């Protein structure tokens, strides 16, 4: 098979309606290597970088309630810092760069699931909207005269 390892994917393909941070950025533990008195943290098998994870809520209104929150793993030598909160919003909007997905079969469900990874997180890019044109009596008169 030609596909080997993680599949590159864009943020817009994974979260077309955006997503919001709903948890803390935490370092992922390597449960196989850890012992009772010694915690070992996970490292990416390919890059050797530390693995962090953050819970995000998918903003897609069609996603079932039980599937709204997913973990995104971030490969980084240092703890990633979430974007600054926006006033008036209960959650922090976020986007991820250099995303990949890896398919696996869930042990508890026996169903296909996806492991989502990224190289960085940042505040969403916003498209600059054109300034609204005020329709005053003077501009209306100019439009009619033209």
C-alpha positions in Angstrom: 0.0 0.0 0.0 1.3 3.4 -0.9 0.1 5.2 2.3 2.7 4.8 5.0 2.3 6.6 8.3 0.3 9.8 9.0 -1.8 11.4 6.3 -1.3 15.2 5.8 -4.5 17.1 6.0 -5.5 20.7 6.2 -7.2 22.4 9.2 -10.2 23.3 7.1 -10.7 19.6 6.1 -10.7 18.5 9.8 -12.6 21.5 11.2 -14.5 23.3 8.4 -16.5 25.2 11.0 -13.6 25.9 13.2 -12.9 24.6 16.7 -12.4 25.9 20.3 -10.0 24.9 23.1 -12.0 23.4 26.0 -9.1 22.0 28.1 -5.6 22.5 29.2 -2.5 21.7 27.1 -1.0 18.6 28.7 2.0 16.5 28.1 1.1 13.0 27.0 2.4 10.2 29.2 3.9 7.1 27.8 2.0 4.5 29.8 4.1 1.6 28.5 7.4 3.1 29.6 6.2 4.6 32.9 6.5 2.7 36.2 4.9 3.3 39.6 7.5 5.9 40.7 8.7 7.2 37.4 6.6 9.0 34.8 7.9 8.9 31.2 6.5 11.3 28.7 5.7 10.3 25.1 7.9 11.3 22.2 7.0 11.1 18.5 8.5 8.0 17.0 9.6 9.9 13.8 10.8 13.2 15.1 11.6 12.5 18.7 9.8 15.6 19.8 7.6 15.7 22.9 3.9 15.0 22.4 1.3 17.4 24.0 -2.5 17.3 23.7 -5.4 19.7 24.0 -9.1 19.0 24.0 -11.0 21.0 21.4 -14.7 21.3 20.6 -15.7 21.0 16.9 -17.9 23.9 15.9 -19.7 21.8 13.2 -23.4 22.0 14.2 -24.1 18.6 12.5 -21.6 16.6 14.7 -23.3 14.5 17.4 -22.9 15.7 21.0 -20.8 12.7 22.0 -18.3 13.4 19.2 -18.0 17.2 19.6 -14.8 17.0 21.8 -11.6 15.5 20.4 -8.0 15.6 21.4 -5.4 17.1 19.1 -1.8 16.1 19.7 0.9 18.7 19.1 4.5 17.8 18.5 6.7 20.4 20.1 10.0 20.5 22.1 8.3 22.9 24.5 4.7 23.3 25.8 2.5 25.0 23.2 0.8 28.2 24.4 -2.8 28.7 23.4 -3.9 31.9 21.7 -5.2 34.7 23.9 -8.9 34.5 24.8 -11.3 36.8 23.0 -13.6 39.0 25.1 -17.1 37.8 25.3 -16.4 34.2 24.2 -16.5 31.3 26.7 -14.0 29.3 24.7 -10.8 30.1 22.9 -10.9 29.8 19.1 -7.9 28.0 17.7 -6.4 26.7 14.4 -3.7 24.1 13.9 -0.8 24.0 11.4 0.8 21.1 9.6 -1.9 18.6 10.6 -1.9 14.9 10.0 -4.4 12.1 10.7 -3.7 8.4 11.4 -6.5 5.9 11.3 -6.8 3.2 14.0 -9.4 0.8 15.3 -10.7 1.9 18.8 -10.0 -0.9 21.4 -13.3 -0.3 23.2 -15.6 0.2 20.2 -13.9 -1.8 17.4 -14.7 1.2 15.2 -12.5 3.2 12.9 -11.1 6.3 14.7 -8.6 9.0 13.9 -5.6 10.3 15.8 -5.2 14.0 15.0 -1.7 15.6 15.2 -0.4 19.1 14.5 3.0 20.9 14.6 1.6 24.2 16.1 -1.5 26.0 17.2 -2.4 29.6 16.8 -5.2 32.1 16.8 -7.6 31.8 13.7 -6.8 33.8 10.7 -9.6 36.2 9.9 -10.5 37.3 6.4 -10.5 41.1 6.2 -14.1 42.2 5.4 -14.6 45.2 3.2 -15.7 48.3 5.1 -19.4 48.9 4.8 -20.5 51.8 2.6 -22.7 54.3 4.3 -25.7 55.1 2.2 -26.3 58.7 3.0 -28.5 61.2 1.1 -25.3 62.8 -0.4 -24.0 59.4 -1.7 -27.4 58.4 -2.9 -27.6 61.7 -4.9 -24.1 61.1 -6.4 -25.2 57.6 -7.5 -28.3 59.0 -9.1 -26.4 61.8 -10.9 -23.9 59.3 -12.3 
